[in-house]
Amino acid sequence: MKPIFVVEVILDEIQHIQGDTGEVTMILFHGNCKSDIFQGEIIPGGVDTQIKKNGESKKISARYILKGRDYTGKECQVFIENNGVVDTEEQLLTKPVIYTDSEALKWLEKEKLIGYVCGESESHIRISIFGRNQDGC
């Protein structure tokens, strides 16, 4: 099945801090989204925050806004919050949450979504977001 969104993420800057009880990495990024229902660019301010407490799995939360056009041709914005837990080095699955000002895409706010994060290179990540009963990178 085709993903609802495919977001191409280019990493810009990585900040890391190691504390006594855990570590935090913040990754600033830019990129774009191309799909049948929306095309747009990530506006400045996209960040992935990764927190790893000692003895626990790493938790990630990426937040960003895309500005572009929906499939009706209207300008709109889409906010995506992509949360996940890194248990292994295998493919990372996330639970995206979407908010939008697009009338045509409002259904995404209620859709149960799953995201597949695939590393394309050290500085390029692809996030494929699927609705119910879809899977794959």
ChimeraX commands (.cxc) that place a marker at each C-alpha (Angstrom):
marker #1 position 0.00,0.00,0.00 radius 0.5
marker #1 position 1.03,3.59,-0.57 radius 0.5
marker #1 position 1.91,5.73,2.43 radius 0.5
marker #1 position -0.25,8.73,3.27 radius 0.5
marker #1 position 2.90,10.86,3.64 radius 0.5
marker #1 position 6.55,10.34,2.82 radius 0.5
marker #1 position 8.69,12.89,4.65 radius 0.5
marker #1 position 12.30,13.27,3.56 radius 0.5
marker #1 position 14.34,14.62,6.48 radius 0.5
marker #1 position 17.81,16.16,6.13 radius 0.5
marker #1 position 19.70,16.51,9.42 radius 0.5
marker #1 position 21.18,19.97,10.02 radius 0.5
marker #1 position 22.64,20.02,13.51 radius 0.5
marker #1 position 23.01,17.59,16.41 radius 0.5
marker #1 position 23.36,18.68,20.04 radius 0.5
marker #1 position 24.08,16.11,22.76 radius 0.5
marker #1 position 24.39,16.20,26.53 radius 0.5
marker #1 position 25.37,13.32,28.83 radius 0.5
marker #1 position 24.15,13.55,32.42 radius 0.5
marker #1 position 24.62,11.23,35.39 radius 0.5
marker #1 position 21.16,9.66,34.99 radius 0.5
marker #1 position 20.80,9.73,31.22 radius 0.5
marker #1 position 21.44,11.56,27.98 radius 0.5
marker #1 position 19.59,13.85,25.59 radius 0.5
marker #1 position 20.16,14.43,21.89 radius 0.5
marker #1 position 18.40,17.17,19.95 radius 0.5
marker #1 position 18.50,17.04,16.16 radius 0.5
marker #1 position 17.49,20.05,14.08 radius 0.5
marker #1 position 16.36,19.26,10.55 radius 0.5
marker #1 position 14.69,20.43,7.35 radius 0.5
marker #1 position 13.09,18.54,4.48 radius 0.5
marker #1 position 9.95,18.01,2.46 radius 0.5
marker #1 position 6.89,15.86,2.00 radius 0.5
marker #1 position 5.56,14.47,-1.26 radius 0.5
marker #1 position 2.41,12.44,-1.47 radius 0.5
marker #1 position -0.79,12.17,-3.45 radius 0.5
marker #1 position -2.66,14.30,-0.88 radius 0.5
marker #1 position -0.06,16.88,0.18 radius 0.5
marker #1 position 3.20,18.42,-0.97 radius 0.5
marker #1 position 5.24,20.84,1.09 radius 0.5
marker #1 position 8.38,21.84,2.95 radius 0.5
marker #1 position 9.32,21.59,6.62 radius 0.5
marker #1 position 9.44,25.14,7.97 radius 0.5
marker #1 position 12.41,26.12,10.18 radius 0.5
marker #1 position 12.17,24.77,13.72 radius 0.5
marker #1 position 11.83,21.02,13.14 radius 0.5
marker #1 position 13.48,19.12,15.99 radius 0.5
marker #1 position 13.81,15.51,17.09 radius 0.5
marker #1 position 14.39,15.14,20.83 radius 0.5
marker #1 position 15.83,11.80,21.96 radius 0.5
marker #1 position 15.95,11.01,25.68 radius 0.5
marker #1 position 17.67,7.93,27.10 radius 0.5
marker #1 position 17.42,7.46,30.86 radius 0.5
marker #1 position 19.87,4.94,32.32 radius 0.5
marker #1 position 18.32,1.46,32.28 radius 0.5
marker #1 position 15.44,2.47,29.96 radius 0.5
marker #1 position 14.81,2.46,26.23 radius 0.5
marker #1 position 15.45,5.64,24.23 radius 0.5
marker #1 position 12.32,7.74,23.64 radius 0.5
marker #1 position 12.06,9.98,20.60 radius 0.5
marker #1 position 9.70,12.82,19.79 radius 0.5
marker #1 position 10.03,14.75,16.55 radius 0.5
marker #1 position 7.88,17.83,15.99 radius 0.5
marker #1 position 7.63,19.89,12.83 radius 0.5
marker #1 position 5.30,21.89,10.62 radius 0.5
marker #1 position 5.01,21.40,6.87 radius 0.5
marker #1 position 3.80,24.26,4.70 radius 0.5
marker #1 position 2.47,23.47,1.25 radius 0.5
marker #1 position -0.63,22.52,-0.73 radius 0.5
marker #1 position -3.21,19.80,-0.25 radius 0.5
marker #1 position -4.58,17.73,-3.13 radius 0.5
marker #1 position -7.25,20.37,-3.85 radius 0.5
marker #1 position -4.52,22.93,-4.55 radius 0.5
marker #1 position -5.18,24.98,-1.41 radius 0.5
marker #1 position -2.31,26.28,0.68 radius 0.5
marker #1 position -2.20,24.71,4.13 radius 0.5
marker #1 position -0.03,23.64,7.02 radius 0.5
marker #1 position 0.38,20.23,8.61 radius 0.5
marker #1 position 1.85,19.74,12.10 radius 0.5
marker #1 position 3.32,16.30,12.80 radius 0.5
marker #1 position 4.38,14.96,16.17 radius 0.5
marker #1 position 6.13,11.64,15.72 radius 0.5
marker #1 position 6.71,9.65,18.94 radius 0.5
marker #1 position 8.47,6.33,19.35 radius 0.5
marker #1 position 10.61,4.11,21.51 radius 0.5
marker #1 position 13.91,2.65,20.30 radius 0.5
marker #1 position 14.15,-0.89,21.71 radius 0.5
marker #1 position 16.58,-2.32,19.16 radius 0.5
marker #1 position 18.63,-1.22,16.19 radius 0.5
marker #1 position 15.94,-2.59,13.87 radius 0.5
marker #1 position 13.40,-0.46,12.04 radius 0.5
marker #1 position 11.92,2.28,14.22 radius 0.5
marker #1 position 8.12,2.43,14.44 radius 0.5
marker #1 position 6.38,5.61,15.58 radius 0.5
marker #1 position 2.90,6.82,16.41 radius 0.5
marker #1 position 2.38,10.09,14.51 radius 0.5
marker #1 position -0.18,12.67,15.54 radius 0.5
marker #1 position -1.29,15.20,12.93 radius 0.5
marker #1 position -3.03,18.58,13.10 radius 0.5
marker #1 position -3.86,20.61,10.00 radius 0.5
marker #1 position -5.71,23.70,8.85 radius 0.5
marker #1 position -6.66,21.94,5.60 radius 0.5
marker #1 position -10.37,21.15,5.26 radius 0.5
marker #1 position -9.50,18.34,2.83 radius 0.5
marker #1 position -7.04,16.71,5.25 radius 0.5
marker #1 position -8.92,17.11,8.55 radius 0.5
marker #1 position -9.61,13.37,8.62 radius 0.5
marker #1 position -5.89,12.84,9.41 radius 0.5
marker #1 position -6.43,14.33,12.87 radius 0.5
marker #1 position -8.61,11.34,13.78 radius 0.5
marker #1 position -6.79,8.65,11.81 radius 0.5
marker #1 position -4.83,5.97,13.65 radius 0.5
marker #1 position -1.36,6.33,12.11 radius 0.5
marker #1 position 1.92,4.45,12.18 radius 0.5
marker #1 position 5.28,5.73,11.01 radius 0.5
marker #1 position 8.27,3.80,9.70 radius 0.5
marker #1 position 11.61,5.56,10.07 radius 0.5
marker #1 position 14.25,4.43,7.58 radius 0.5
marker #1 position 17.80,5.74,7.56 radius 0.5
marker #1 position 18.86,6.53,4.01 radius 0.5
marker #1 position 22.30,7.84,5.06 radius 0.5
marker #1 position 23.91,9.47,8.10 radius 0.5
marker #1 position 22.22,12.77,7.26 radius 0.5
marker #1 position 19.04,11.64,5.45 radius 0.5
marker #1 position 16.03,9.89,6.98 radius 0.5
marker #1 position 12.74,8.88,5.35 radius 0.5
marker #1 position 9.56,8.72,7.40 radius 0.5
marker #1 position 6.69,6.84,5.77 radius 0.5
marker #1 position 3.34,7.42,7.46 radius 0.5
marker #1 position 0.54,4.92,6.92 radius 0.5
marker #1 position -3.08,4.71,8.03 radius 0.5
marker #1 position -4.91,1.67,9.33 radius 0.5
marker #1 position -3.95,-1.68,7.89 radius 0.5
marker #1 position -0.92,-0.37,6.03 radius 0.5
marker #1 position 2.74,-1.14,6.64 radius 0.5
marker #1 position 6.26,-0.97,5.21 radius 0.5
marker #1 position 9.01,1.54,4.56 radius 0.5
marker link #1:1,2 radius 0.2
marker link #1:2,3 radius 0.2
marker link #1:3,4 radius 0.2
marker link #1:4,5 radius 0.2
marker link #1:5,6 radius 0.2
marker link #1:6,7 radius 0.2
marker link #1:7,8 radius 0.2
marker link #1:8,9 radius 0.2
marker link #1:9,10 radius 0.2
marker link #1:10,11 radius 0.2
marker link #1:11,12 radius 0.2
marker link #1:12,13 radius 0.2
marker link #1:13,14 radius 0.2
marker link #1:14,15 radius 0.2
marker link #1:15,16 radius 0.2
marker link #1:16,17 radius 0.2
marker link #1:17,18 radius 0.2
marker link #1:18,19 radius 0.2
marker link #1:19,20 radius 0.2
marker link #1:20,21 radius 0.2
marker link #1:21,22 radius 0.2
marker link #1:22,23 radius 0.2
marker link #1:23,24 radius 0.2
marker link #1:24,25 radius 0.2
marker link #1:25,26 radius 0.2
marker link #1:26,27 radius 0.2
marker link #1:27,28 radius 0.2
marker link #1:28,29 radius 0.2
marker link #1:29,30 radius 0.2
marker link #1:30,31 radius 0.2
marker link #1:31,32 radius 0.2
marker link #1:32,33 radius 0.2
marker link #1:33,34 radius 0.2
marker link #1:34,35 radius 0.2
marker link #1:35,36 radius 0.2
marker link #1:36,37 radius 0.2
marker link #1:37,38 radius 0.2
marker link #1:38,39 radius 0.2
marker link #1:39,40 radius 0.2
marker link #1:40,41 radius 0.2
marker link #1:41,42 radius 0.2
marker link #1:42,43 radius 0.2
marker link #1:43,44 radius 0.2
marker link #1:44,45 radius 0.2
marker link #1:45,46 radius 0.2
marker link #1:46,47 radius 0.2
marker link #1:47,48 radius 0.2
marker link #1:48,49 radius 0.2
marker link #1:49,50 radius 0.2
marker link #1:50,51 radius 0.2
marker link #1:51,52 radius 0.2
marker link #1:52,53 radius 0.2
marker link #1:53,54 radius 0.2
marker link #1:54,55 radius 0.2
marker link #1:55,56 radius 0.2
marker link #1:56,57 radius 0.2
marker link #1:57,58 radius 0.2
marker link #1:58,59 radius 0.2
marker link #1:59,60 radius 0.2
marker link #1:60,61 radius 0.2
marker link #1:61,62 radius 0.2
marker link #1:62,63 radius 0.2
marker link #1:63,64 radius 0.2
marker link #1:64,65 radius 0.2
marker link #1:65,66 radius 0.2
marker link #1:66,67 radius 0.2
marker link #1:67,68 radius 0.2
marker link #1:68,69 radius 0.2
marker link #1:69,70 radius 0.2
marker link #1:70,71 radius 0.2
marker link #1:71,72 radius 0.2
marker link #1:72,73 radius 0.2
marker link #1:73,74 radius 0.2
marker link #1:74,75 radius 0.2
marker link #1:75,76 radius 0.2
marker link #1:76,77 radius 0.2
marker link #1:77,78 radius 0.2
marker link #1:78,79 radius 0.2
marker link #1:79,80 radius 0.2
marker link #1:80,81 radius 0.2
marker link #1:81,82 radius 0.2
marker link #1:82,83 radius 0.2
marker link #1:83,84 radius 0.2
marker link #1:84,85 radius 0.2
marker link #1:85,86 radius 0.2
marker link #1:86,87 radius 0.2
marker link #1:87,88 radius 0.2
marker link #1:88,89 radius 0.2
marker link #1:89,90 radius 0.2
marker link #1:90,91 radius 0.2
marker link #1:91,92 radius 0.2
marker link #1:92,93 radius 0.2
marker link #1:93,94 radius 0.2
marker link #1:94,95 radius 0.2
marker link #1:95,96 radius 0.2
marker link #1:96,97 radius 0.2
marker link #1:97,98 radius 0.2
marker link #1:98,99 radius 0.2
marker link #1:99,100 radius 0.2
marker link #1:100,101 radius 0.2
marker link #1:101,102 radius 0.2
marker link #1:102,103 radius 0.2
marker link #1:103,104 radius 0.2
marker link #1:104,105 radius 0.2
marker link #1:105,106 radius 0.2
marker link #1:106,107 radius 0.2
marker link #1:107,108 radius 0.2
marker link #1:108,109 radius 0.2
marker link #1:109,110 radius 0.2
marker link #1:110,111 radius 0.2
marker link #1:111,112 radius 0.2
marker link #1:112,113 radius 0.2
marker link #1:113,114 radius 0.2
marker link #1:114,115 radius 0.2
marker link #1:115,116 radius 0.2
marker link #1:116,117 radius 0.2
marker link #1:117,118 radius 0.2
marker link #1:118,119 radius 0.2
marker link #1:119,120 radius 0.2
marker link #1:120,121 radius 0.2
marker link #1:121,122 radius 0.2
marker link #1:122,123 radius 0.2
marker link #1:123,124 radius 0.2
marker link #1:124,125 radius 0.2
marker link #1:125,126 radius 0.2
marker link #1:126,127 radius 0.2
marker link #1:127,128 radius 0.2
marker link #1:128,129 radius 0.2
marker link #1:129,130 radius 0.2
marker link #1:130,131 radius 0.2
marker link #1:131,132 radius 0.2
marker link #1:132,133 radius 0.2
marker link #1:133,134 radius 0.2
marker link #1:134,135 radius 0.2
marker link #1:135,136 radius 0.2
marker link #1:136,137 radius 0.2
view
